[in-house]
């Protein structure tokens, strides 16, 4: 394989963007796995004092998560969600945010987000790491991104996730956020925000398995839990689509029923996580590596779908709202694909 090296004359700004990308990817990988090794090392080889401190910390993490679902109210420290590093991370692709309708801050929202891609990059940047664009377009609406519940039991990493506005996708955490008061005078809204918008990557790990450049394959037909949650809490559903999300990374070929896919499905059933093998670029080359490629991602935020609140959602009503979400996504893809996807004539939206 011929290696395509990055040219020497790359502008300094692009070098800074690549540095930000590499730093974030490597740091998170090291922290995610390293935190468990660190805890094990302290428990096995640390002094009695350090072992005691570690045990107390682990008990605190578990107890705190069970009590609060690890939710950080408000938007947290601004510097954690809008800084030099995250702005360069955004500009690396770049990631854009498009508003098509108002989101009044007098109610709460579930953003049904598609596609998942390998990393869920568009939604994570716009509503997690760098929320400056979001706050300009949707003032008084707090952006949150839901992720797997077990992530908040990971030592050290859980603190970072909370500071970036990530929340557990568990039923208890979603109910807590989506039933928050929208009254400006309520004590929970002293920060000037009166609404919570929680993004859920509905397709999850299954949709990630189908992520390949140019292939927009959504896992949605049998995913109705988010609709039931919206009805139970009276939250509006906002369909959102990230064009270009599937193009930043490929993965090792894993067609259905292949050995690779069967292994991935097996691990996913046990852990809830898809063991993907990403294929991207390197720091100094464009041919191979684990860094995402520079491809524009445009997250289009659709119009809210209002629902009638009910503690016991009727199955027929759930199906009606679910169909409306699918219809809106199909219309959104048809309307914007030529604008935001290069050579889009061959691209089709497939919904499983």
TORMIPA-938878 format. One line per 2 residues: number of its first residue (from 1); their letters; for each residue x, y negated, z negated of N, C-alpha, C. Coordinates in steps of 0.05 Angstrom, whole numbers, padded with zeros to 5 digits. Example, Ala and Ser with C-alpha at 12.3 -4.5 7.8 and 13.67 -1.06 7.14 Angstrom:
<rs>
1> as> 00264 00114 -00156 00246 00090 -00156 00264 00066 -00156; 00257 00045 -00142 00273 00021 -00143 00258 -00001 -00157
</rs>
This chain:
<rs>
1> xx> 00017 00024 00000 00000 00000 00000 00017 -00025 00000; 00012 -00043 00019 00026 -00068 00020 00016 -00087 -00001
3> xx> 00034 -00098 -00016 00027 -00116 -00038 00027 -00145 -00028; 00005 -00159 -00032 00003 -00187 -00025 00010 -00204 -00050
5> xx> 00033 -00217 -00050 00042 -00232 -00073 00031 -00260 -00072; 00027 -00272 -00095 00018 -00300 -00096 00040 -00318 -00086
7> xx> 00035 -00337 -00070 00056 -00355 -00059 00068 -00372 -00081; 00093 -00381 -00076 00107 -00398 -00096 00094 -00425 -00098
9> xx> 00082 -00435 -00077 00072 -00462 -00077 00043 -00465 -00087; 00035 -00447 -00105 00008 -00449 -00117 00006 -00475 -00134
11> xx> -00014 -00491 -00130 -00017 -00516 -00146 -00017 -00510 -00176; -00007 -00529 -00192 -00005 -00525 -00220 -00032 -00520 -00233
13> xx> -00052 -00534 -00223 -00079 -00530 -00235 -00089 -00502 -00232; -00084 -00490 -00209 -00092 -00462 -00205 -00075 -00443 -00223
15> xx> -00050 -00450 -00227 -00034 -00434 -00245 -00045 -00435 -00274; -00054 -00458 -00282 -00066 -00461 -00308 -00091 -00444 -00311
17> xx> -00107 -00444 -00289 -00132 -00429 -00290 -00126 -00399 -00291; -00105 -00390 -00277 -00097 -00362 -00278 -00087 -00355 -00306
19> xx> -00072 -00373 -00318 -00062 -00369 -00345 -00085 -00366 -00364; -00105 -00383 -00362 -00128 -00382 -00380 -00143 -00355 -00377
21> xx> -00146 -00347 -00352 -00159 -00321 -00347 -00144 -00298 -00359; -00118 -00297 -00353 -00101 -00275 -00363 -00100 -00275 -00394
23> xx> -00097 -00298 -00405 -00095 -00301 -00434 -00121 -00290 -00448; -00144 -00298 -00437 -00169 -00289 -00449 -00173 -00259 -00446
25> xx> -00169 -00249 -00422 -00173 -00221 -00417 -00154 -00204 -00435; -00128 -00211 -00434 -00109 -00195 -00450 -00114 -00198 -00480
27> xx> -00120 -00222 -00489 -00124 -00226 -00518 -00148 -00210 -00528; -00170 -00210 -00512 -00193 -00196 -00521 -00189 -00166 -00520
29> xx> -00175 -00156 -00500 -00169 -00127 -00499 -00152 -00119 -00523; -00131 -00135 -00529 -00113 -00128 -00551 -00128 -00129 -00577
31> xx> -00145 -00150 -00581 -00159 -00153 -00606 -00180 -00131 -00609; -00194 -00124 -00588 -00215 -00104 -00589 -00204 -00077 -00599
33> xx> -00182 -00069 -00587 -00170 -00043 -00594 -00151 -00046 -00618; -00136 -00068 -00619 -00116 -00072 -00640 -00128 -00075 -00667
35> xx> -00153 -00086 -00669 -00165 -00090 -00695 -00169 -00063 -00709; -00177 -00043 -00694 -00180 -00017 -00707 -00154 -00005 -00716
37> xx> -00133 -00008 -00700 -00106 00002 -00708 -00096 -00014 -00732; -00102 -00040 -00733 -00093 -00056 -00756 -00107 -00047 -00781
39> xx> -00133 -00042 -00780 -00148 -00033 -00804 -00137 -00006 -00813; -00133 00012 -00794 -00123 00039 -00800 -00095 00037 -00813
41> xx> -00078 00020 -00802 -00051 00017 -00812 -00051 00007 -00841; -00068 -00012 -00847 -00070 -00023 -00874 -00080 -00002 -00893
43> xx> -00101 00013 -00885 -00113 00033 -00903 -00094 00056 -00908; -00077 00063 -00888 -00060 00086 -00891 -00032 00079 -00903
45> xx> -00022 00055 -00895 00005 00048 -00902 00008 00024 -00920; -00014 00009 -00924 -00013 -00015 -00940 -00010 -00009 -00970
47> xx> -00003 -00030 -00985 -00001 -00027 -01014 -00030 -00025 -01025; -00032 -00020 -01051 -00058 -00017 -01064 -00073 -00043 -01061
49> xx> -00060 -00066 -01064 -00073 -00092 -01062 -00085 -00095 -01034; -00069 -00090 -01013 -00079 -00094 -00986 -00101 -00074 -00979
51> xx> -00099 -00050 -00989 -00120 -00030 -00984 -00146 -00039 -00997; -00144 -00050 -01021 -00168 -00060 -01035 -00180 -00083 -01020
53> xx> -00164 -00102 -01011 -00174 -00124 -00996 -00188 -00115 -00971; -00176 -00096 -00957 -00188 -00086 -00932 -00214 -00072 -00937
55> xx> -00216 -00056 -00958 -00241 -00042 -00964 -00263 -00062 -00971; -00256 -00083 -00986 -00275 -00104 -00993 -00284 -00118 -00967
57> xx> -00266 -00124 -00949 -00273 -00137 -00924 -00292 -00119 -00907; -00286 -00093 -00905 -00303 -00076 -00889 -00330 -00073 -00901
59> xx> -00332 -00072 -00927 -00358 -00071 -00941 -00374 -00096 -00936; -00359 -00119 -00937 -00372 -00145 -00931 -00383 -00146 -00903
61> xx> -00367 -00137 -00883 -00376 -00137 -00855 -00401 -00121 -00852; -00402 -00097 -00863 -00425 -00080 -00861 -00450 -00092 -00875
63> xx> -00446 -00101 -00899 -00468 -00112 -00915 -00479 -00138 -00902; -00460 -00155 -00893 -00469 -00180 -00881 -00484 -00175 -00855
65> xx> -00475 -00155 -00840 -00489 -00149 -00815 -00517 -00138 -00820; -00519 -00121 -00840 -00546 -00110 -00846 -00564 -00132 -00856
67> xx> -00553 -00152 -00870 -00570 -00173 -00883 -00577 -00195 -00863; -00557 -00203 -00847 -00561 -00227 -00829 -00561 -00220 -00799
69> xx> -00555 -00195 -00793 -00551 -00186 -00765 -00528 -00201 -00752; -00510 -00212 -00768 -00486 -00227 -00759 -00493 -00251 -00742
71> xx> -00517 -00262 -00746 -00525 -00286 -00730 -00513 -00311 -00742; -00502 -00328 -00725 -00493 -00354 -00733 -00514 -00374 -00723
73> xx> -00528 -00387 -00742 -00549 -00406 -00734 -00536 -00431 -00721; -00551 -00444 -00705 -00541 -00468 -00691 -00522 -00460 -00669
75> xx> -00507 -00480 -00660 -00488 -00476 -00638 -00459 -00471 -00648; -00455 -00472 -00674 -00428 -00467 -00684 -00410 -00492 -00679
77> xx> -00385 -00488 -00683 -00365 -00509 -00679 -00363 -00515 -00649; -00365 -00540 -00641 -00364 -00547 -00613 -00338 -00539 -00600
79> xx> -00316 -00541 -00615 -00290 -00535 -00603 -00288 -00506 -00595; -00304 -00488 -00607 -00304 -00460 -00600 -00319 -00454 -00575
81> xx> -00336 -00473 -00566 -00353 -00468 -00543 -00350 -00490 -00521; -00329 -00505 -00523 -00323 -00525 -00502 -00295 -00536 -00507
83> xx> -00275 -00523 -00494 -00248 -00532 -00498 -00232 -00528 -00472; -00206 -00536 -00473 -00189 -00535 -00449 -00187 -00507 -00438
85> xx> -00184 -00487 -00455 -00181 -00459 -00446 -00205 -00449 -00431; -00229 -00454 -00443 -00253 -00444 -00431 -00261 -00459 -00406
87> xx> -00254 -00485 -00405 -00260 -00500 -00380 -00243 -00490 -00357; -00218 -00483 -00362 -00201 -00471 -00341 -00211 -00443 -00334
89> xx> -00221 -00429 -00353 -00232 -00402 -00347 -00256 -00406 -00328; -00273 -00425 -00334 -00296 -00431 -00316 -00287 -00439 -00288
91> xx> -00267 -00457 -00287 -00258 -00467 -00261 -00242 -00447 -00244; -00233 -00425 -00257 -00218 -00404 -00243 -00235 -00393 -00220
93> xx> -00261 -00388 -00225 -00278 -00375 -00205 -00286 -00393 -00182; -00300 -00415 -00185 -00311 -00427 -00210 -00339 -00416 -00216
95> xx> -00349 -00421 -00240 -00376 -00414 -00248 -00393 -00439 -00249; -00416 -00438 -00236 -00434 -00460 -00235 -00461 -00453 -00247
97> xx> -00476 -00473 -00254 -00503 -00469 -00266 -00523 -00487 -00251; -00545 -00474 -00242 -00565 -00489 -00226 -00591 -00488 -00240
99> xx> -00603 -00511 -00244 -00629 -00513 -00257 -00651 -00516 -00236; -00672 -00500 -00238 -00694 -00502 -00219 -00720 -00512 -00232
101> xx> -00721 -00511 -00259 -00745 -00519 -00273 -00737 -00528 -00301; -00755 -00544 -00314 -00750 -00553 -00341 -00754 -00530 -00361
103> xx> -00739 -00530 -00382 -00743 -00513 -00405 -00750 -00531 -00429; -00775 -00537 -00433 -00782 -00555 -00456 -00773 -00543 -00482
105> xx> -00762 -00560 -00500 -00751 -00550 -00525 -00772 -00545 -00547; -00797 -00542 -00538 -00819 -00537 -00558 -00826 -00508 -00560
107> xx> -00810 -00490 -00549 -00814 -00462 -00550 -00787 -00447 -00548; -00787 -00421 -00553 -00763 -00405 -00550 -00765 -00389 -00524
109> xx> -00741 -00379 -00515 -00740 -00367 -00489 -00723 -00341 -00489; -00731 -00322 -00473 -00714 -00299 -00466 -00706 -00303 -00437
111> xx> -00680 -00305 -00432 -00669 -00306 -00405 -00663 -00278 -00395; -00681 -00268 -00378 -00677 -00242 -00366 -00655 -00244 -00344
113> xx> -00631 -00236 -00350 -00607 -00243 -00334 -00598 -00219 -00317; -00593 -00225 -00292 -00584 -00205 -00272 -00564 -00217 -00253
115> xx> -00546 -00202 -00240 -00540 -00174 -00248 -00519 -00174 -00270; -00515 -00151 -00282 -00495 -00148 -00304 -00467 -00152 -00293
117> xx> -00461 -00140 -00270 -00434 -00139 -00260 -00416 -00123 -00279; -00390 -00126 -00276 -00372 -00112 -00294 -00370 -00125 -00321
119> xx> -00369 -00152 -00321 -00365 -00167 -00346 -00388 -00185 -00355; -00407 -00190 -00337 -00428 -00209 -00345 -00416 -00237 -00347
121> xx> -00399 -00244 -00329 -00383 -00269 -00332 -00399 -00294 -00330; -00417 -00297 -00311 -00431 -00321 -00307 -00447 -00329 -00332
123> xx> -00462 -00311 -00343 -00479 -00316 -00366 -00462 -00321 -00391; -00439 -00307 -00393 -00422 -00310 -00416 -00409 -00337 -00417
125> xx> -00401 -00347 -00394 -00389 -00374 -00393 -00409 -00396 -00397; -00431 -00395 -00382 -00451 -00417 -00383 -00465 -00419 -00410
127> xx> -00470 -00396 -00423 -00485 -00396 -00448 -00470 -00387 -00472; -00444 -00381 -00468 -00428 -00373 -00491 -00402 -00389 -00495
129> xx> -00383 -00386 -00476 -00357 -00397 -00480 -00355 -00427 -00475; -00369 -00437 -00453 -00367 -00465 -00446 -00395 -00475 -00441
131> xx> -00409 -00485 -00461 -00437 -00492 -00459 -00442 -00521 -00451; -00420 -00535 -00443 -00423 -00563 -00436 -00444 -00567 -00414
133> xx> -00443 -00551 -00393 -00461 -00554 -00370 -00490 -00548 -00379; -00492 -00527 -00395 -00519 -00520 -00405 -00532 -00542 -00420
135> xx> -00517 -00554 -00438 -00528 -00576 -00455 -00535 -00600 -00439; -00521 -00605 -00417 -00528 -00627 -00399 -00555 -00622 -00386
137> xx> -00559 -00597 -00377 -00584 -00591 -00362 -00607 -00584 -00380; -00602 -00572 -00403 -00624 -00564 -00420 -00619 -00574 -00449
139> xx> -00621 -00600 -00453 -00616 -00611 -00480 -00636 -00601 -00500; -00626 -00598 -00525 -00642 -00589 -00548 -00649 -00559 -00547
141> xx> -00637 -00544 -00528 -00642 -00515 -00526 -00615 -00501 -00532; -00614 -00486 -00554 -00590 -00472 -00561 -00586 -00448 -00544
143> xx> -00562 -00445 -00531 -00557 -00421 -00515 -00545 -00399 -00531; -00556 -00375 -00528 -00545 -00351 -00542 -00544 -00328 -00521
145> xx> -00524 -00310 -00525 -00521 -00287 -00507 -00523 -00262 -00524; -00541 -00244 -00517 -00544 -00219 -00533 -00525 -00198 -00522
147> xx> -00513 -00183 -00541 -00495 -00161 -00534 -00500 -00138 -00553; -00486 -00116 -00548 -00490 -00091 -00564 -00487 -00096 -00594
149> xx> -00504 -00084 -00610 -00504 -00088 -00639 -00478 -00079 -00651; -00466 -00057 -00641 -00442 -00046 -00653 -00418 -00065 -00650
151> xx> -00419 -00083 -00632 -00397 -00102 -00629 -00393 -00119 -00654; -00414 -00123 -00669 -00412 -00140 -00693 -00402 -00125 -00717
153> xx> -00396 -00099 -00713 -00383 -00084 -00735 -00353 -00080 -00729; -00343 -00092 -00707 -00315 -00091 -00701 -00300 -00111 -00717
155> xx> -00281 -00103 -00733 -00266 -00122 -00750 -00253 -00144 -00733; -00252 -00167 -00744 -00239 -00191 -00732 -00254 -00201 -00707
157> xx> -00259 -00183 -00688 -00272 -00190 -00663 -00300 -00202 -00668; -00314 -00191 -00688 -00341 -00200 -00694 -00342 -00230 -00700
159> xx> -00321 -00240 -00713 -00320 -00269 -00719 -00318 -00286 -00693; -00302 -00276 -00674 -00300 -00290 -00648 -00327 -00290 -00634
161> xx> -00340 -00267 -00633 -00365 -00264 -00619 -00386 -00283 -00630; -00387 -00285 -00657 -00406 -00302 -00670 -00401 -00332 -00664
163> xx> -00375 -00339 -00663 -00368 -00367 -00658 -00373 -00375 -00630; -00375 -00355 -00611 -00381 -00361 -00583 -00411 -00360 -00577
165> xx> -00428 -00357 -00598 -00457 -00357 -00594 -00468 -00330 -00586; -00453 -00309 -00588 -00463 -00283 -00582 -00479 -00272 -00606
167> xx> -00500 -00258 -00600 -00518 -00246 -00620 -00524 -00217 -00614; -00533 -00203 -00634 -00540 -00175 -00630 -00565 -00173 -00613
169> xx> -00566 -00152 -00596 -00590 -00148 -00580 -00610 -00130 -00595; -00605 -00125 -00620 -00623 -00109 -00637 -00650 -00123 -00639
171> xx> -00671 -00107 -00644 -00698 -00118 -00647 -00699 -00139 -00670; -00686 -00133 -00692 -00687 -00151 -00715 -00675 -00177 -00709
173> xx> -00652 -00177 -00696 -00638 -00202 -00689 -00654 -00219 -00670; -00666 -00206 -00650 -00681 -00221 -00630 -00706 -00233 -00642
175> xx> -00720 -00218 -00659 -00744 -00229 -00673 -00736 -00253 -00690; -00714 -00251 -00704 -00705 -00273 -00721 -00701 -00298 -00705
177> xx> -00688 -00296 -00682 -00682 -00320 -00666 -00706 -00331 -00651; -00723 -00312 -00641 -00745 -00320 -00624 -00770 -00329 -00639
179> xx> -00769 -00326 -00665 -00792 -00335 -00681 -00784 -00360 -00697; -00761 -00371 -00692 -00752 -00395 -00705 -00771 -00419 -00699
181> xx> -00775 -00436 -00718 -00793 -00459 -00715 -00782 -00478 -00694; -00800 -00490 -00678 -00794 -00511 -00659 -00800 -00539 -00668
183> xx> -00807 -00541 -00694 -00813 -00567 -00706 -00787 -00583 -00710; -00784 -00607 -00699 -00760 -00623 -00703 -00754 -00628 -00732
185> xx> -00774 -00628 -00749 -00770 -00634 -00777 -00763 -00610 -00794; -00763 -00586 -00782 -00757 -00562 -00797 -00727 -00562 -00804
187> xx> -00721 -00551 -00827 -00693 -00552 -00837 -00674 -00537 -00819; -00683 -00518 -00804 -00665 -00503 -00786 -00658 -00519 -00761
189> xx> -00672 -00542 -00757 -00667 -00558 -00733 -00654 -00585 -00739; -00639 -00586 -00761 -00625 -00611 -00768 -00603 -00618 -00748
191> xx> -00595 -00598 -00732 -00574 -00603 -00713 -00584 -00618 -00688; -00610 -00624 -00687 -00622 -00638 -00664 -00632 -00619 -00642
193> xx> -00629 -00593 -00646 -00639 -00574 -00627 -00664 -00561 -00639; -00684 -00556 -00622 -00709 -00545 -00631 -00718 -00519 -00617
195> xx> -00700 -00508 -00601 -00707 -00484 -00586 -00683 -00466 -00584; -00689 -00439 -00583 -00668 -00419 -00578 -00673 -00406 -00551
197> xx> -00653 -00403 -00535 -00654 -00389 -00510 -00635 -00366 -00511; -00645 -00341 -00512 -00628 -00317 -00515 -00626 -00303 -00488
199> xx> -00602 -00301 -00477 -00598 -00287 -00452 -00594 -00257 -00457; -00609 -00241 -00443 -00607 -00212 -00445 -00600 -00201 -00417
201> xx> -00577 -00187 -00416 -00570 -00173 -00391 -00586 -00147 -00390; -00609 -00148 -00379 -00629 -00127 -00381 -00619 -00100 -00370
203> xx> -00604 -00101 -00348 -00595 -00076 -00336 -00574 -00062 -00352; -00559 -00077 -00369 -00540 -00065 -00387 -00519 -00047 -00375
205> xx> -00511 -00027 -00390 -00489 -00009 -00382 -00495 00006 -00356; -00521 00013 -00352 -00528 00028 -00328 -00524 00011 -00303
207> xx> -00532 -00014 -00305 -00529 -00032 -00282 -00499 -00037 -00276; -00483 -00038 -00297 -00454 -00042 -00294 -00442 -00020 -00277
209> xx> -00452 00005 -00280 -00442 00028 -00265 -00446 00024 -00235; -00467 00009 -00228 -00473 00006 -00199 -00460 -00019 -00187
211> xx> -00444 -00033 -00203 -00432 -00058 -00194 -00409 -00054 -00175; -00412 -00063 -00151 -00391 -00063 -00131 -00394 -00088 -00113
213> xx> -00373 -00099 -00103 -00375 -00123 -00087 -00396 -00121 -00064; -00413 -00141 -00063 -00433 -00142 -00042 -00458 -00125 -00047
215> xx> -00459 -00111 -00070 -00481 -00094 -00076 -00497 -00105 -00100; -00521 -00114 -00095 -00538 -00125 -00116 -00559 -00104 -00123
217> xx> -00551 -00086 -00141 -00568 -00064 -00150 -00576 -00069 -00179; -00602 -00074 -00183 -00611 -00080 -00210 -00625 -00056 -00223
219> xx> -00621 -00053 -00249 -00635 -00033 -00265 -00658 -00047 -00280; -00682 -00045 -00270 -00704 -00061 -00281 -00731 -00048 -00282
221> xx> -00737 -00030 -00263 -00764 -00019 -00261 -00774 -00007 -00286; -00757 00006 -00302 -00766 00019 -00326 -00756 00005 -00351
223> xx> -00746 -00020 -00348 -00737 -00036 -00371 -00759 -00056 -00378; -00775 -00050 -00398 -00797 -00067 -00406 -00795 -00077 -00435
225> xx> -00774 -00069 -00448 -00771 -00077 -00476 -00770 -00107 -00480; -00756 -00121 -00461 -00753 -00150 -00464 -00780 -00164 -00460
227> xx> -00798 -00152 -00443 -00824 -00163 -00440 -00841 -00160 -00465; -00839 -00137 -00477 -00854 -00132 -00502 -00844 -00151 -00524
229> xx> -00817 -00155 -00525 -00806 -00173 -00545 -00817 -00202 -00540; -00818 -00210 -00515 -00828 -00237 -00509 -00857 -00240 -00518
231> xx> -00873 -00220 -00513 -00901 -00221 -00521 -00904 -00221 -00551; -00889 -00205 -00565 -00891 -00204 -00594 -00883 -00230 -00607
233> xx> -00864 -00244 -00595 -00854 -00269 -00608 -00866 -00294 -00594; -00881 -00290 -00573 -00892 -00313 -00559 -00872 -00329 -00543
235> xx> -00850 -00316 -00536 -00828 -00330 -00522 -00833 -00328 -00492; -00826 -00350 -00478 -00828 -00349 -00449 -00804 -00334 -00437
237> xx> -00809 -00320 -00415 -00787 -00305 -00401 -00777 -00322 -00378; -00751 -00326 -00376 -00739 -00342 -00355 -00721 -00323 -00338
239> xx> -00729 -00316 -00314 -00712 -00300 -00297 -00687 -00317 -00288; -00664 -00304 -00289 -00640 -00318 -00281 -00622 -00299 -00265
241> xx> -00610 -00309 -00244 -00594 -00292 -00226 -00567 -00305 -00221; -00546 -00289 -00225 -00518 -00299 -00221 -00508 -00289 -00195
243> xx> -00509 -00305 -00174 -00499 -00298 -00148 -00468 -00298 -00149; -00457 -00276 -00138 -00428 -00273 -00138 -00417 -00257 -00161
245> xx> -00434 -00251 -00180 -00425 -00236 -00204 -00412 -00209 -00196; -00423 -00196 -00177 -00414 -00169 -00170 -00388 -00170 -00153
247> xx> -00380 -00194 -00144 -00358 -00196 -00125 -00331 -00201 -00138; -00331 -00208 -00164 -00305 -00215 -00177 -00288 -00191 -00183
249> xx> -00301 -00167 -00187 -00286 -00143 -00193 -00299 -00119 -00179; -00283 -00101 -00169 -00293 -00075 -00160 -00287 -00055 -00182
251> xx> -00294 -00030 -00178 -00287 -00009 -00196 -00282 00016 -00181; -00269 00035 -00194 -00263 00061 -00181 -00289 00073 -00170
253> xx> -00288 00084 -00146 -00311 00095 -00133 -00325 00115 -00152; -00352 00110 -00156 -00367 00127 -00174 -00395 00132 -00164
255> xx> -00398 00143 -00140 -00425 00148 -00129 -00440 00167 -00147; -00467 00165 -00147 -00483 00183 -00163 -00476 00213 -00159
257> xx> -00475 00227 -00181 -00469 00256 -00182 -00440 00263 -00177; -00423 00243 -00174 -00394 00248 -00172 -00384 00255 -00200
259> xx> -00360 00266 -00201 -00348 00273 -00226 -00344 00248 -00244; -00335 00227 -00231 -00330 00202 -00246 -00356 00192 -00258
261> xx> -00378 00192 -00242 -00403 00182 -00252 -00415 00200 -00274; -00412 00226 -00271 -00422 00244 -00291 -00407 00240 -00318
263> xx> -00381 00235 -00316 -00366 00229 -00341 -00375 00203 -00353; -00379 00182 -00336 -00388 00156 -00346 -00415 00158 -00359
265> xx> -00433 00173 -00346 -00460 00177 -00358 -00459 00191 -00385; -00441 00210 -00387 -00438 00225 -00412 -00429 00207 -00434
267> xx> -00408 00191 -00429 -00398 00172 -00449 -00419 00151 -00456; -00434 00142 -00436 -00454 00122 -00440 -00476 00132 -00458
269> xx> -00484 00157 -00455 -00505 00169 -00472 -00497 00170 -00501; -00471 00175 -00506 -00461 00177 -00533 -00456 00150 -00546
271> xx> -00444 00132 -00531 -00435 00107 -00543 -00451 00082 -00535; -00466 00084 -00513 -00481 00061 -00504 -00463 00043 -00486
273> xx> -00438 00051 -00482 -00419 00035 -00467 -00410 00051 -00442; -00409 00037 -00419 -00400 00050 -00395 -00369 00047 -00393
275> xx> -00355 00070 -00391 -00326 00069 -00389 -00317 00062 -00360; -00318 00037 -00353 -00312 00028 -00326 -00282 00026 -00321
277> xx> -00273 00031 -00297 -00245 00028 -00289 -00244 00005 -00268; -00240 -00020 -00277 -00242 -00043 -00259 -00218 -00044 -00240
279> xx> -00223 -00055 -00217 -00203 -00059 -00196 -00204 -00088 -00188; -00182 -00103 -00194 -00181 -00131 -00188 -00155 -00139 -00176
281> xx> -00144 -00161 -00187 -00118 -00171 -00178 -00099 -00173 -00202; -00074 -00179 -00197 -00055 -00183 -00218 -00049 -00212 -00223
283> xx> -00032 -00218 -00241 -00024 -00246 -00247 -00009 -00258 -00224; 00009 -00242 -00212 00027 -00252 -00191 00021 -00239 -00164
285> xx> 00000 -00223 -00162 -00007 -00211 -00136 -00037 -00210 -00133; -00045 -00207 -00108 -00074 -00206 -00101 -00083 -00178 -00094
287> xx> -00066 -00158 -00097 -00072 -00131 -00087 -00083 -00112 -00108; -00073 -00113 -00132 -00082 -00095 -00153 -00079 -00108 -00180
289> xx> -00093 -00098 -00200 -00092 -00108 -00227 -00119 -00107 -00240; -00121 -00118 -00264 -00146 -00118 -00278 -00159 -00146 -00281
291> xx> -00147 -00166 -00269 -00158 -00193 -00271 -00180 -00196 -00249; -00201 -00210 -00255 -00222 -00215 -00235 -00211 -00232 -00212
293> xx> -00222 -00228 -00188 -00215 -00244 -00165 -00229 -00271 -00167; -00217 -00291 -00152 -00230 -00317 -00151 -00253 -00316 -00132
295> xx> -00277 -00314 -00142 -00301 -00315 -00127 -00321 -00332 -00142; -00334 -00350 -00127 -00354 -00368 -00140 -00377 -00352 -00151
297> xx> -00385 -00359 -00176 -00409 -00348 -00188 -00428 -00371 -00193; -00453 -00368 -00184 -00473 -00389 -00187 -00497 -00377 -00202
299> xx> -00500 -00385 -00227 -00523 -00376 -00243 -00547 -00394 -00238; -00568 -00383 -00226 -00592 -00398 -00220 -00613 -00392 -00242
301> xx> -00622 -00412 -00256 -00641 -00409 -00277 -00669 -00415 -00266; -00687 -00395 -00267 -00713 -00398 -00255 -00733 -00412 -00273
303> xx> -00758 -00412 -00265 -00779 -00424 -00280 -00789 -00405 -00302; -00796 -00416 -00325 -00806 -00399 -00347 -00833 -00386 -00341
305> xx> -00835 -00361 -00349 -00861 -00346 -00347 -00873 -00346 -00375; -00894 -00361 -00379 -00907 -00362 -00405 -00923 -00336 -00411
307> xx> -00924 -00329 -00436 -00939 -00304 -00443 -00958 -00311 -00466; -00978 -00294 -00470 -00997 -00296 -00492 -00986 -00279 -00515
309> xx> -00982 -00292 -00538 -00970 -00278 -00560 -00989 -00256 -00571; -00978 -00233 -00577 -00993 -00211 -00589 -00975 -00193 -00604
311> xx> -00982 -00185 -00628 -00966 -00167 -00644 -00966 -00139 -00633; -00987 -00132 -00618 -00990 -00106 -00605 -00994 -00110 -00575
313> xx> -00972 -00112 -00560 -00975 -00118 -00531 -00990 -00096 -00517; -01009 -00105 -00501 -01025 -00087 -00484 -01008 -00077 -00461
315> xx> -01009 -00051 -00455 -00993 -00039 -00434 -00998 -00052 -00407; -01023 -00057 -00401 -01030 -00069 -00375 -01019 -00097 -00373
317> xx> -01019 -00112 -00395 -01009 -00139 -00395 -00978 -00139 -00393; -00966 -00120 -00406 -00936 -00117 -00403 -00929 -00112 -00374
319> xx> -00944 -00094 -00361 -00938 -00088 -00333 -00942 -00112 -00315; -00962 -00128 -00321 -00968 -00152 -00306 -00944 -00172 -00307
321> xx> -00935 -00177 -00332 -00913 -00196 -00336 -00887 -00185 -00324; -00883 -00159 -00327 -00859 -00146 -00316 -00859 -00148 -00286
323> xx> -00881 -00144 -00273 -00883 -00147 -00244 -00877 -00176 -00235; -00886 -00195 -00251 -00881 -00223 -00245 -00851 -00229 -00246
325> xx> -00837 -00217 -00266 -00808 -00221 -00268 -00795 -00210 -00242; -00803 -00186 -00234 -00791 -00174 -00210 -00797 -00192 -00185
327> xx> -00821 -00201 -00183 -00829 -00218 -00160 -00812 -00243 -00160; -00809 -00256 -00183 -00794 -00281 -00184 -00764 -00276 -00177
329> xx> -00753 -00254 -00186 -00725 -00248 -00179 -00722 -00243 -00149; -00741 -00229 -00137 -00739 -00224 -00108 -00741 -00250 -00093
331> xx> -00759 -00268 -00101 -00762 -00294 -00088 -00737 -00311 -00092; -00725 -00310 -00116 -00701 -00325 -00121 -00678 -00316 -00104
333> xx> -00675 -00289 -00101 -00653 -00278 -00085 -00657 -00286 -00056; -00681 -00284 -00046 -00686 -00291 -00018 -00682 -00321 -00013
335> xx> -00689 -00337 -00032 -00687 -00366 -00028 -00658 -00376 -00029; -00642 -00365 -00046 -00615 -00376 -00052 -00592 -00360 -00041
337> xx> -00596 -00336 -00031 -00573 -00319 -00024 -00557 -00331 -00001; -00570 -00343 00018 -00554 -00356 00040 -00538 -00379 00031
339> xx> -00547 -00392 00010 -00533 -00416 00000 -00510 -00409 -00018; -00512 -00387 -00033 -00492 -00381 -00053 -00476 -00355 -00048
341> xx> -00483 -00339 -00028 -00468 -00315 -00022 -00456 -00318 00006; -00429 -00317 00009 -00417 -00318 00036 -00425 -00293 00052
343> xx> -00431 -00297 00078 -00438 -00276 00096 -00461 -00258 00084; -00482 -00272 00077 -00503 -00259 00061 -00523 -00242 00077
345> xx> -00521 -00242 00104 -00540 -00228 00120 -00542 -00198 00114; -00520 -00187 00105 -00519 -00158 00100 -00527 -00151 00071
347> xx> -00529 -00172 00054 -00534 -00167 00026 -00564 -00164 00021; -00571 -00143 00007 -00599 -00137 00000 -00602 -00133 -00030
349> xx> -00625 -00140 -00040 -00630 -00136 -00069 -00645 -00109 -00072; -00632 -00091 -00088 -00644 -00065 -00093 -00651 -00063 -00123
351> xx> -00675 -00056 -00128 -00684 -00055 -00156 -00692 -00026 -00163; -00677 -00015 -00182 -00683 00013 -00191 -00699 00012 -00217
</rs>
